[in-house]
Amino acid sequence: MSKTVAKRLNQYQADFENHDMSFTELWTLYPEGKPQNVLVVFRGLRLEDGRMAMQCEVVGQSGDEPENVRSTEALLHTDVLIMLFSQEGPSLYLNPVARHAFGGMIDKVNSIFVDQDEFFSIADNTLQDGELRRLTQLATVDGVRWFDLRVKSCLDAVSGKPAFMMTAIDVSELKEARDTARHLANRDQLTGLHNRTYLQRHFAWLEGQGSAEGTAIVVFDVDNFKQINDRYGHEAGDTVLREIAQRTAGLMLPTDLVARLGGDEFVIVMHSGQTRQATREAVERVRRAVCLPMHHGKTRLDATISVGISFVEGPPDFKNVMREADIALYRSKNTGRDCVTVFDAQMGIEIAARECLDRALRTAINQREFTLHYQPRLDLKSGKIIGAEGLVRWDRPGRGLVYPAEFIEVCEENGLIDEIGAQVFEMGCAQAIAWHKQGVDLELSLNVSPRQFADNGFIEALAALAAQHDFPKGKIELELTENALIGDPKKLAKKLRQITTMGYKIAIDDFGTGYSNLSYITQFPLTCIKIDRSFIQQLPSSGPIVQLILTLGRQIGATVVSEGVETVDHLDWLSERDCDEVQGFLITKPLPLPEFEAFAAGFSVDALA
């Protein structure tokens, strides 16, 4: 027999034993394989040996109308729960799957509902409207399940009394799948916090309410998070993010919302309506909690956060409030990190000026408003100008010459440094080629930012320049800071060798002020070490350090250039200790091209005495 028939027979047995019931039902039997539709009375009989027997008595023939036969079979085999209840509560009819779901007949209809209040709401609405459909939870023998429930008000066909007809489809798997999908859509998978999508919907809802006065938006990110990833690996970085999320959420009120925007950036929406001082104190508690040590396996991890806060004033405009919080965060990062800053009007003025500068720089790139000035490098042995460092200047319309200190940091933050760097290299290579064609024996050094050096297209750009006709191999030197050389020393050495193979030289700029690892440096194909001007300014007290760098240069076969030479005493001290080259204001400040060429052609070292 089919599983459905077997379940129905088990239901018969249970009702025979518990209620001494009998049943009259339409069944299809198959004597000699031919279907016959009959009405059968089923009764249970207890045998002397304790077993249960069932008496099946055919009491009449049923009509053979196909629709009647098939509807009866469908009722028996369907997975849809079909139930008829009197309005007083007892079940009048349960199809086999419903009986199985609830373990037999039901005394009170409300007993199968998990939420009793919901049942009474369903009953009231059904009586009022005649029918109702709702997603609800019912208590089955397999536990609490979700059902798509339809209820209709009707009359019992036997007694004529008011009744409820219910059909229910088990949708638990679908409900759980949708809940999971909704959770995944609204939650950050790493930390479990709300994500950017949910936060934006939350902001839209708040704006729709028309009032969010006193709501605080707190934005923070992890200080130097990239270094944590680089030093300990991305799994350790993930541990830090999860721990920060947990600590932050644990300190917030139930009315607050914590979200991760992505990367190491988090947002708190504080609805608690506290005073500004109380809000700041709450945020300070978060900052201090984050500072406590974390552990990834046996490795201790320390992290700090920089925080910006902005408050909603008037009708909520969260796009603007988020922008203000970001401005405050930017201020925290620029004032030493690991601190909390609340947005004020002055910050808005400053950021407006910065945005104006940003737009002007983009225009400057498009209009090629940048130029090079040249600071001579003096060879102490020959007393001649043997080269120059090309330094970028911005010839800003209506203002004149703008120095790098005013725009380079902004360019590094907004990514424009790559485009400016590309223009500087084009101008520098063009000038080196021009000198080569003119027979002028001068070297040119050009600065490379860490971001430029790390760019995937940097090598290709250098190769394209080196492929130009009359490219002066050995006459263009790339100046890299020590911080640009942090990473896998083998990969870095390979990259540097690619560059030198093209005909470029490599110098380390500002040596001694960054990340110095002498064992790595000896693996790199360096042609020059430039001593940072801060050591030269402190001579003679900094003499041992300068002497150490001079010795290192000789050991690895690199030229040593001292920057920031501003006095004759500096020059004499370096000359006595066999420094190779110097540059600085004692020789001359950086000059435009025509002035530099004239200066180099007419220079005499005696003029410095």
N, C-alpha and C positions, 0 to 999 in steps of 0.2 A: 504494500500500500504506500501511498505518498506520505511524505512527512506531515503534510497538513492534516490528512485523515488520521494519522497516528496521534497527533496532538489533540484532535477532536475527540478521539476515543478515550484518551487520558482525562480530558475534561469531563466526559460522561462519568467515568469511574469515580472521580473526585466528588461530583454532585450526587451520585448514587450513595456514596459512603457518608457524606456530610449532611445531605438534605433529603434523602430518600425521594429524589425527583424522578420524573419520567419526561420523555421528550417525544414530540411528534414532528418529524422533519421530512422534507422531500429529499430522497436520495436517488442516485442513478446506480442501478446494479447491472451486472454484465453476465447473465447466464449464457453459457456457450458463446461468449464474446459478443452478444447482442445487447445493446443498452435498453433497459426498461426503467421508466421513471415511476417510482412508487412512493406512497406515504408510509413511513415506518414509525411505529411506536417503540421506543427503547426504554427498557426497565432493567434495573440491576437486581440480581439475586445472589444472596450470600449462600455458598455451598457449605455442606457439613464439614469439609476439610479446611474451611477458612478462606478459600479462594473466592473471587468475585466472578460471577457469570453474568452475561448480558442477554436478555431476551429481546429479540428483534421481531416484531409482529407487523407484517404488511397488512394495512387496514384499508388500502384503496389504491387505485391506479391514478396517476396524475396525467393531466393532458400532455400531449407531446409537442406543444408549441415550442419551436426552437428558442424563442426569446426567454420563455419561462425557464426552460431547462438550463440555458447558458447563464442566466442571471443568478440562478441558484448556485451553480458551480462557481461563478465569480465571487459570490458572497462568501463561499467557503474558503476559497484560496487567496483572496486579496490580502495585501499587507496593510491596507488602510483600516484603521480602527473605526468600527461603526457601532454606535451605542445609542440606545433609547432609554431615557430616564423619565420617571414621573417627576413633576415639579416638586413633589414632597421629598424626593431624594432617592428611593431605591431604583436599581437598574431594572428595566423591563426587558431589555434585549441587549446582548453583547455578541457580536460575531466572533468566530473562533480566535482570531488574532487579538481582539480586545480582551477576551477572557484570558488568553495566555499572558497578555501584557500586565494584567492586574491580578492574576492568580485566582480568577473565579468571578462570581457575581459580586456586585458592589452594593453595600447597604445605603451609603450616602454619597451622592455625587461629589460633594465638596471634598470628600476624603482623598480623592485622587489628585487634587490641586496642591502644589507646594505652597503657594501663597493663597491663604483663605480669603483675604480681602479681595484679591483679584477675582476669585470665583464669584463672589457676590456682585462685583462690578460687572462681570460677564453676564450673569443672570439678569440683572436689572436692565442692562443695555439691550439684551436679546428680547426681553419682554416689551421694551419700549419700541425697538426698531424692527423686530421680527426676525432678525438674523445678525450674525456678528462673525468676524474673522480676526484671529489674534495669534501671535506667536507667544507660547506660554510653556511653562515647565509642569510636567505631570510626574507623579511618583509611581514608577512601575516596579515590577519584580526585579528588573535589571538596574534599578537605581533611578535617580532623577534624570529625565530625558526632555529634550526640547521638541515640541510638536507644533505643527501648523494646524491650528484648531479652528473648525467651523461649527457654529452652533445655530440651530434654527428652532423657533418656537412652533409647535405643532400639536396635534391631538393623537393619543394612542388609538391605533386602529381597532383594538380589542375592546377597551373600556370606554373610549371616547373622551377620556379625561385629558387635561392639558399636560404636555410633555415637552422635553427637550431632545431633539435629534442632534447628535454630535458625530462628526467625522474628524479624525486626527491622523496626520501623517508625521512619522518620526523624521525630524530634520536635524537631529543632533550633530551629525558629522558635517552637514552643510553649515550649520550655525557656528560650530567650532572653527571650521575653515575660514568662514567670513570674519569671525572675531580675530583669528590669527592674522588674516590679511590686513584687517583694520589696525591691529596692534603694530604690525610691521610697517604699515604706512605712516603711523603716527609716532613711532618710537625709534630712537637711535639704537642700532643693533649692538654697539659696543658697550654702552653705558646703561641702557634701559631708560634713559631720560626721554622726554619729549624731543621731537626733532624740529627742524626748521619749518617743514610743511605744517605741522600742528601749530607751531608758534604763530605763523602767519594767519592761520584760520582763527586762532584765539584773539589776535589783534583785531582782525576784521569784526569779530563778534563784539568785542569791547567797544569798538568805534560805532557799531550799530546801536549799542545801548545809549550812546550819546553822552555818557559821563563816566570818567575814570579818575576824577580829581584825587590827587595824593598818591596815585599808583607810581611806584618807582621801577625803572628799568635799570638793571645792573648787568653790565657786560664785563667779562674778564677772560683773560687767556693766560697760558702758562709761560712764565719767563724762560727764555732760552730752551724751549721745548725741543728744538732741532738737535741741540747738543745732547739731550738725554737719549734721543733716538740714535744719534751717531755713535755715542759712547757705549751705550748698553744694549742697543738693538730695539727694533720696533715693538717686540713683545713687552719689553720693559716700559716703553712709552705707553702702550695700551694699559698696562697695570696702573700707571700714574693717572691716566684719564679716568679709569673706572673708580679708583680710590677717591679722586677729587669729586666725581659725581656723587658717590655714596656719602662722603662727608658733607657736601653742600646740601644735598636733599635732606639729610638727617637733621640739619639745623634750621630748616625752613618750616613755616607754619603750613597747615593743610590748605589754606587759601592761596598760598604762593605757588608759582610754577617755575620749574627749573628745566632748561632745555640745552641741548648741545647743538650748536649751529653747524659744526664740522671742524675737523682738525682739532686744535686745542682751544677753541673758542666756545664759551658758555654764556647763557643769558638767564637771569632770574627776573621774573615778573612778580613784584611784591605788592599784593592787594590789601595788606593788613591795615592800611590807613594809619600807620604810626607817624610820629613826627619825623622830620628829616634827621634829627639827631639820633633818634631811636633806630631809624633805618640804617644810618651809617654805622652805628654800633653793631647791628646785626651783621652787616657786611664785613666789618672788622673781625667778628667772630669766625666767619667763614675763612677769611684770609689767614688768621692764626691757625685754624684747624688744618688748612692745607699745608702749612709750613711744617707740621709734625712729620717725623720720618715715615717713609713707606718702605715696603720690602717686596722685591721680586725674587722669589726663591731665597737665596742667602745674601743677595745684593741689597744694600741699603740705598734707597733713592730719596733725594731731597728735591723739593720743588717749591717755588713761590709763584704768586700770581699778581698781575697788575690789573687794577679794577677801575672802571668808570661808571658813574651813576648819573642818571637824569630823571627828573620828576615830571609827571604829566600836570600841566597847568591849563585850565580851560578845556574846550572840546578836544577829545583825544585825537592826536595825529601821530601814530606810533612810528611811522617812517621817519618823521622828524625827531621824535624822542630817541629812537635807536641811533640816529645820526649824532645826536648830542652826547649820548652815552659813549659812542665810539670816539668822539673828540676827547672826552674826559679820559678814556682809556689811553689814547695816544699821549695825553699829557702825563699820565702815570708812568708810561714807558720811557718818556723823555726825561723824567725827573728822578731816575734811578731805579725804577721798577719796584716790585714788592710793596706797593702802596695803593691807597684808595683816593680817587679824585672825584669831586662832585662838579658837574658842569656849571659854568657861569657864563654871563654875557660876554666877558672879555675873551673867553676861549672861542666864542662864535666869531668875533671880529678877527682873531688870529687865524682861524681855519679858513675864513673867507679869503684872507690875504694869501694863504697857502694855495687855495684852489685857484686863485687868480694867477699865481706863479706857475702852477701846474699847467694851466691852459696856455700861458705864454711860452712855456718850454716846449709844448707840443707844436706850437706854431713855429718856434725857433728851429726845431728839427726839420719841419717841412720846408722852411725857408732857408735852411742851411746858414743860420746866423752865427755859428760857432767858428772860431779861428784858433790858431796855435800861436803862442808866444814861446820863445826859446831861451832857456837859461843855460849859459855856457858851462862846459866841464873843462877844467884846467888840468893838464897833465903836469905834475910837479917836477918830473925829471927833465922834460924838454922845455917847460915854460910856455907851451903853446896851448891854444884852444883846440882840442881834438874832437869835440862833439858838443851836443846839447841835449837837454831834456825838453821834449815838447809838452807844454802845459796848456790845457784848453782854457779859452776865454769865451764869454758870451757877449757879442757886440749887439746889445739890446737896443732896438730903435727907440729914440726918445729919451734914453737914459745913458747910453754909452757902455763902457766896458764893465762887465759883471764878473767877479772872480768866483772860482769853483766853490769856495766855502759857503756861498749863498745858494747854490743850486744842486751840487753833487749829491748831498744826502737825500734831497727830495727825489732826485732821479733814481737813486738806488731803491727807494721805497716804492715808487710807482712803476718801476721797470723800464723807464726811459734810458737808463744808463747803457743798455745794450745798443740802442740806436745812436746815442751820442758817441759811445765807444767805437762803433763802426765808422762813423764820420771822421773821428780823430785818426783812426788807422788809415783811412783813405787819404786824408790830408797829409799825414806823416809819411806814408809810402810815396805819395806823389812828390813830396819835397826831397826825400832821400834819392829818388830816381833823378830828379832835376839836378841835384848836387853832383850825382855820379856822372851825368851827361856833361856837366860843366867842368868836370875834372876837379871838383872841390872835395877834398878828403876829410869829410866830417861824418861822425857817427851820430845817430839819432835814437834816443831812448823814449819809449812811450809807455804810459801807465795802463795796467790792466786791472780792472776791479775783480774781486772774487766771483761775483756773479757772472761777469763776462767769461772768465776762465772756465767756470763750471758749465757754461752753455754748450749744448750739444753741437751747435753750428759754428763754434769758435774755430775749430781746426779747419773746417771747410773754408771759412772766410779768410783765414791766414793763407791757406793754400792758393786761393784765387788771387790774392794780392801778390804772392811770391811768383805766380806764373806770368806776371806781366813782363813785357820786354824791358831789358835793361834794369831788372830788379837788382839792387846792390847787395848781394849776399854778404853777410857778416857786418853790415853797416846799420842794421836796425835791431835795437835791443828792447825786449819786453820786460817791464818792471812789474814783478808780482810781490805782493805782501806775503808775509809768513802765513797769515790766516787763510790765504788762498790755497796753501799747500797742505791743508789738513785733510787726512783721508788715507786711503790705502797707498802706501809709499810705492809699491810696485806699479800700480796703475798710473800714479802721478809721474813716476820716472819715465814710463813708456810714453805718456802724453808729451812730456817735456822733450824727450828725444825726437818725437815726431816733429816738434816745432823747430828744433835745432837742425834737423835734417833738411828742412826747407830753406835754411840759410839765415834764420833769426838767432840772436843771442838771448840769453836768459839772465836777468838780474833779480836779486831779492832786495826789495825796497824796505826802508824803515827797519833795518835789521836790529834785533834785540828788543823790540817793543811788542812783539806778538808771540806766537806759539813756536818756540825754537826747539827743535829736536835735531841735535847735531848728527846723530846716527843716520837720520833720514836725509839730511842736507848733503851728506857726502855721497849719497846715491844719485843725486840730481846733477844734470849736466849744466852747472852754473858757470857763467862767465864773469859775473860781477856781484859784489856785495856792497850795498849802500848803507853806511852807518847813519842812523837816524839823527836828525839835527839836535834832538834833546840831549844826546850824549856830548855833542860838540859844544853846546852852550854851557855845559857844566865843567868843561875842562878848566883846570887840571884835575879836579877831584874825581872826575869820571875816567881818568887816564888808564887805570888798570883794565876797565871794560873795553875801551877803545883799542888798547894794545892787544887784548885777547882777540878781538875781531880782526885786527891787522894780521896777527899770526895765523888765524884760521884761514883767511884769504890766501895767504902764501902757501899754506899746507895743501889746499885743494886747487891751487892754480887759478884763482879768481881775482880779477881786478877789484881793488877796494876803493870806493868813492865816499868821501865824507861830505855830507850835506850840511847846510846851515853855517858855513864858514863866514863869519861876519867881521872878524878882527884880524889884524896882523899877528897877534899872539896865537890865535887859533891856527893860522897858516904856518907859522914857525914851528909850533909844537908838532903838527902833522908832518911837516917836511923833515924834521929831525928823526922821525920814526918811520920814515920811508913809506908814507901813505902814497898810493898811486895817483889818485885824482881828487879834486875838490870842486865843489860848487857852492855858491852862496852869494849874499849881497855884497861881500867884500870884492868879489870879481865884478858882478853886476846883477841887477834884478832881471827877471825874464823880459825879453825884448820882442817887439814885432819883427817879422822876418827881415825887412830891409835894414833895420837898425842892428839886428844881430849879425848879419853878414858883414856889415861895415865894422862892427866892433871886433869880430873874430879876425878880420883881415888886418886890422891896425893894432891888435893887442900887444902890449909889452908887459911882462911880469914885473919889470922895474917900476911900473906905475903904481904897484900895490905897496911899495915900501913906504 
